[in-house]
C-alpha cells in the first residue's frame, strides 16, 4: 500500500475516533441550546449516545433525556439532536428533535405534556399537550410553526365543560409564536403569544352571561367584556 494512502487512512481513523468520543455537551452548545432558555443539571456521554439529566426549558421541567446527534444532517451543515424520555405509567414521555441550521434554531416533532404550574396564574391552565409541534426561530423571530397544541384548564366554572381543553395549531404571526386555541363549541377561546425573548401574553375569553359568573369570575381575575368575560396575563418565562 502506498505510504501516502496509509497516512490518509490513519488520519481518517483518528478523525473517526475523535468524532466518536466528542462529548454531548459540545453538541448542546453548537445546537444553540445553552444560549436559549435551556438548562440541565448534568450532561454526559458522547454526541451519538448521551444523557441529559434534569433538563428544563424555561420554567418547564423535561426530566432526564436520552440524546444523540443525527449523522446525515451534519453532511448538509445542519446539527439535529434527538431527545427522548421513554413513556412510563402516569408519564406520556417526550420525543423531540432540536438543532441548528444556519442561523435558525429548530425544534421539530415535539410530542409531550408540559406542566404549567403557576407560570400563567391566575389563568386556570394546568398543562400544555404538544403533538408533533415544530418551530423555527431566527434572530429571535418565529419563522415557521406547525403542530397541534391542547391546553387543559383546571378552573371549576359553572356552566362550562372544559374537560377536553382548548385545541389549536401553532403558527407564527409578526415574528411571534402564536397558539390560537378554542373549545369544541368555539365559545371559549385562548390565545397564547410568545416572543423570542421569552415574553408572553395569554388571553382567555369565555362567551356567555351565566348568572353565577357575575360574582365568581371577577374574583378569579376576569373582567366583563362584550359578549362574555376575559382574563389576560403577561410575563416572561422564568428559568
C-alpha positions as CSV (number, residue, x, y, z in Angstrom):
1,X,0.0,0.0,0.0
2,X,1.4,3.4,-0.9
3,X,2.7,5.4,2.1
4,X,0.5,8.4,1.3
5,X,-2.6,6.3,1.3
6,X,-1.6,4.8,4.6
7,X,-1.2,8.2,6.1
8,X,-4.7,9.2,4.8
9,X,-6.3,6.1,6.3
10,X,-4.6,6.7,9.6
11,X,-5.8,10.3,9.6
12,X,-9.3,9.3,8.8
13,X,-9.2,6.7,11.6
14,X,-8.0,9.3,14.1
15,X,-10.8,11.7,13.0
16,X,-13.4,9.0,13.2
17,X,-12.3,8.1,16.8
18,X,-12.3,11.7,17.8
19,X,-15.8,12.2,16.4
20,X,-17.0,9.1,18.2
21,X,-15.8,10.4,21.6
22,X,-16.9,14.0,21.2
23,X,-18.8,15.0,24.3
24,X,-22.5,15.6,24.2
25,X,-22.1,18.9,26.0
26,X,-20.3,20.2,22.9
27,X,-23.3,19.3,20.7
28,X,-25.6,21.0,23.1
29,X,-23.6,24.2,22.8
30,X,-23.3,24.1,19.0
31,X,-27.1,23.4,18.7
32,X,-27.6,26.8,20.4
33,X,-29.4,25.3,23.4
34,X,-27.1,26.8,26.0
35,X,-27.8,30.3,24.5
36,X,-31.5,29.7,24.8
37,X,-33.7,29.1,27.8
38,X,-32.5,25.5,28.2
39,X,-30.7,24.3,31.3
40,X,-29.7,20.9,32.8
41,X,-28.2,19.5,36.0
42,X,-25.8,17.3,34.1
43,X,-24.8,16.4,30.5
44,X,-22.8,13.2,29.9
45,X,-21.9,10.8,27.2
46,X,-20.9,11.2,23.6
47,X,-22.7,13.2,20.9
48,X,-24.0,10.0,19.5
49,X,-25.2,8.4,22.7
50,X,-25.5,10.8,25.6
51,X,-27.7,11.6,28.6
52,X,-29.1,14.9,29.8
53,X,-30.2,14.9,33.5
54,X,-32.7,17.4,35.0
55,X,-33.4,19.1,31.7
56,X,-35.5,22.2,31.7
57,X,-36.7,24.7,29.1
58,X,-37.7,27.9,30.7
59,X,-40.0,27.0,33.6
60,X,-40.9,23.6,32.2
61,X,-39.1,20.5,33.5
62,X,-38.3,17.9,30.9
63,X,-36.8,15.3,33.1
64,X,-33.9,13.0,32.2
65,X,-33.4,12.6,28.5
66,X,-31.5,10.3,26.2
67,X,-29.8,12.3,23.5
68,X,-28.0,11.7,20.3
69,X,-26.9,13.7,17.2
70,X,-28.0,12.5,13.7
71,X,-25.1,11.9,11.4
72,X,-26.5,12.5,7.9
73,X,-27.8,16.1,8.5
74,X,-24.2,17.0,9.5
75,X,-23.2,16.5,5.9
76,X,-25.6,19.3,4.8
77,X,-24.4,21.7,7.6
78,X,-27.3,21.0,10.0
79,X,-27.0,19.8,13.5
80,X,-30.0,17.8,14.7
81,X,-30.2,16.1,18.0
82,X,-32.9,13.6,19.0
83,X,-34.2,13.8,22.6
84,X,-36.3,11.1,24.3
85,X,-37.8,10.4,27.7
86,X,-39.5,7.0,27.5
87,X,-43.1,6.8,28.5
88,X,-44.0,5.2,31.8
89,X,-47.2,4.8,33.7
90,X,-48.5,8.2,34.5
91,X,-46.0,9.9,32.2
92,X,-46.5,10.3,28.4
93,X,-42.8,10.7,27.9
94,X,-41.1,13.0,25.4
95,X,-39.8,12.8,21.9
96,X,-38.3,15.8,20.1
97,X,-35.6,16.9,17.7
98,X,-33.7,20.1,18.4
99,X,-30.8,21.7,16.5
100,X,-29.5,24.4,14.3
101,X,-29.5,25.1,10.5
102,X,-27.5,28.3,9.6
103,X,-28.8,31.0,12.0
104,X,-32.1,29.2,12.7
105,X,-32.8,27.4,15.9
106,X,-35.0,24.4,15.3
107,X,-37.5,22.4,17.4
108,X,-39.1,19.6,15.4
109,X,-41.8,17.0,16.0
110,X,-42.2,17.6,19.8
111,X,-44.7,15.3,21.4
112,X,-45.0,15.6,25.2
113,X,-47.1,17.2,28.0
114,X,-45.7,20.2,29.9
115,X,-47.0,21.1,33.3
116,X,-47.8,24.8,33.5
117,X,-47.7,25.1,37.3
118,X,-48.1,28.8,38.4
119,X,-46.5,30.2,35.3
120,X,-49.8,31.5,33.8
121,X,-51.6,32.3,37.1
122,X,-54.3,33.4,37.6
123,X,-55.3,32.0,34.3
124,X,-56.6,28.5,35.2
125,X,-54.3,26.4,32.9
126,X,-52.8,23.1,34.2
127,X,-50.8,21.6,31.3
128,X,-49.9,22.0,27.6
129,X,-50.1,18.9,25.4
130,X,-47.9,19.1,22.3
131,X,-48.4,16.7,19.4
132,X,-45.9,16.9,16.5
133,X,-45.1,20.5,17.1
134,X,-42.3,22.1,15.0
135,X,-40.9,25.6,15.5
136,X,-38.1,27.6,13.8
137,X,-36.7,30.8,15.3
138,X,-34.0,33.0,13.7
139,X,-32.8,36.3,15.2
140,X,-35.3,36.0,18.0
141,X,-38.2,35.8,15.5
142,X,-40.6,32.9,14.7
143,X,-40.0,31.8,11.2
144,X,-42.3,28.8,11.0
145,X,-44.6,26.8,13.3
146,X,-46.9,23.8,13.0
147,X,-48.4,21.0,15.0
148,X,-51.3,20.5,17.4
149,X,-51.5,22.1,20.9
150,X,-54.0,21.4,23.6
151,X,-54.2,23.4,26.9
152,X,-56.1,21.9,29.8
153,X,-57.9,24.1,32.2
154,X,-58.4,23.2,35.9
155,X,-60.8,26.0,36.8
156,X,-64.2,24.9,38.1
157,X,-66.5,27.5,36.4
158,X,-70.3,26.8,36.5
159,X,-71.9,26.4,33.1
160,X,-68.6,25.3,31.4
161,X,-67.4,21.8,30.4
162,X,-63.7,22.2,29.5
163,X,-62.6,18.7,30.3
164,X,-61.4,18.3,26.7
165,X,-59.4,21.5,27.0
166,X,-58.8,24.1,24.2
167,X,-57.3,22.9,20.9
168,X,-55.5,24.6,18.0
169,X,-52.4,24.6,15.8
170,X,-49.1,26.5,16.3
171,X,-48.4,29.4,13.9
172,X,-46.2,32.4,13.5
173,X,-47.5,36.0,13.5
174,X,-45.3,39.1,13.1
175,X,-42.3,37.2,14.4
176,X,-44.0,35.7,17.5
177,X,-45.1,32.1,18.2
178,X,-48.9,32.2,18.5
179,X,-51.3,29.4,19.7
180,X,-54.9,30.3,18.9
181,X,-56.9,27.7,20.8
182,X,-60.6,27.1,21.3
183,X,-63.0,24.6,22.8
184,X,-65.1,22.1,20.8
185,X,-68.1,24.5,20.9
186,X,-65.9,27.5,19.9
187,X,-67.4,29.5,22.7
188,X,-64.2,29.5,24.7
189,X,-61.0,30.9,23.2
190,X,-57.4,31.1,24.5
191,X,-54.7,32.9,22.6
192,X,-51.1,32.4,23.7
193,X,-48.3,34.6,22.2
194,X,-44.6,34.0,22.9
195,X,-41.8,36.3,21.7
196,X,-38.3,35.2,21.1
197,X,-37.0,37.0,24.2
198,X,-39.3,34.9,26.5
199,X,-42.1,37.5,27.0
200,X,-45.6,36.1,26.6
201,X,-49.2,37.1,26.8
202,X,-52.2,34.8,27.3
203,X,-55.9,35.8,26.9
204,X,-58.8,33.6,27.8
205,X,-62.3,34.6,26.6
206,X,-65.5,32.9,27.9
207,X,-68.5,33.6,25.8
208,X,-71.8,33.9,27.6
209,X,-73.6,35.5,30.5
210,X,-74.2,32.8,33.2
211,X,-75.7,34.5,36.3
212,X,-73.1,32.8,38.5
213,X,-70.3,34.4,36.5
214,X,-71.3,37.8,37.7
215,X,-70.0,37.2,41.2
216,X,-67.5,34.4,40.6
217,X,-65.4,35.5,37.6
218,X,-64.3,38.9,38.8
219,X,-62.8,37.2,41.9
220,X,-60.7,35.0,39.6
221,X,-59.3,37.9,37.7
222,X,-61.8,38.0,34.8
223,X,-63.4,41.2,33.6
224,X,-66.7,41.8,31.8
225,X,-66.2,42.4,28.0
226,X,-68.7,42.5,25.1
227,X,-70.1,39.0,24.7
228,X,-68.7,37.5,27.9
229,X,-65.7,37.6,30.2
230,X,-62.0,37.7,29.6
231,X,-58.7,37.4,31.6
232,X,-55.3,38.4,30.3
233,X,-51.9,37.7,31.8
234,X,-48.4,38.7,30.6
235,X,-44.9,38.0,31.8
236,X,-41.6,36.4,31.0
237,X,-40.8,32.7,31.1
238,X,-38.7,32.1,34.2
239,X,-35.7,29.8,34.2
